[in-house]
Amino acid sequence: MKNLRLKSARAAKDMSQEDLAKACGVTRQTINAIEKGDYNPTINLCIAICRVLDKTLDELFWED
């Protein structure tokens, strides 16, 4: 399932996939795969993404 909340939060911070990837210590391809729903990130990567985007795990990764 696509992670549109992640993509939206990244865009709201005016960050590219590359910017977010560098801030989290991963590749742009990893961020792209997460947004497309092709990759399940580790909890540590989820936390890193949340810290960079100033969001909670629930806001970005919890499915309703």
For each residue, the residues with C-beta under 8 A, 3 or more apart:
1: 37 63
2: 7 35 36 37
3: 6 7 34 35 36 37 60 61
4: 7 8 35
5: 8 9 59 60 61
6: 3 9 10 34 35 49 53 60 61
7: 2 3 4 10 11 35
8: 4 5 11 12
9: 5 6 12 13 53 55 59 60
10: 6 7 13 15 16 17 20 31 35 53
11: 7 8 14 15
12: 8 9
13: 9 10 52 53 54
14: 11
15: 10 11 19 20 23 52 53
16: 10 19 20 28
17: 10 20 21 28 31 32 35
18: 21 22 28
19: 15 16 22 23
20: 10 15 16 17 23 24 31 49 52 53
21: 17 18 24 26 27 28 30 31
22: 18 19 25
23: 15 19 20 48 52
24: 20 21 31 45 48 49 52
25: 22 48
26: 21 30 31 45
27: 21 30 31
28: 16 17 18 21 31 32
29: 32 33
30: 21 26 27 33 34 39 41 45
31: 10 17 20 21 24 26 27 28 34 35
32: 17 28 29 35 36
33: 29 30 36 38 39
34: 3 6 30 31 37 38 39 41 49
35: 2 3 4 6 7 10 17 31 32
36: 2 3 32 33 39
37: 1 2 3 34
38: 33 34
39: 30 33 34 36
40:
41: 30 34 45 46 49
42: 45 46
43: 46 47
44: 47 48
45: 24 26 30 41 42 48 49
46: 41 42 43 49 50 57 60 61
47: 43 44 50 51 57
48: 23 24 25 44 45 51 52
49: 6 20 24 34 41 45 46 52 53 55 60
50: 46 47 53 54 55 56 57 59 60
51: 47 48 54
52: 13 15 20 23 24 48 49
53: 6 9 10 13 15 20 49 50 60
54: 13 50 51
55: 9 49 50 59 60
56: 50 59 60
57: 46 47 50 60 61 62
58: 61 62
59: 5 9 50 55 56 62
60: 3 5 6 9 46 49 50 53 55 56 57
61: 3 5 6 46 57 58
62: 57 58 59
63: 1
64:
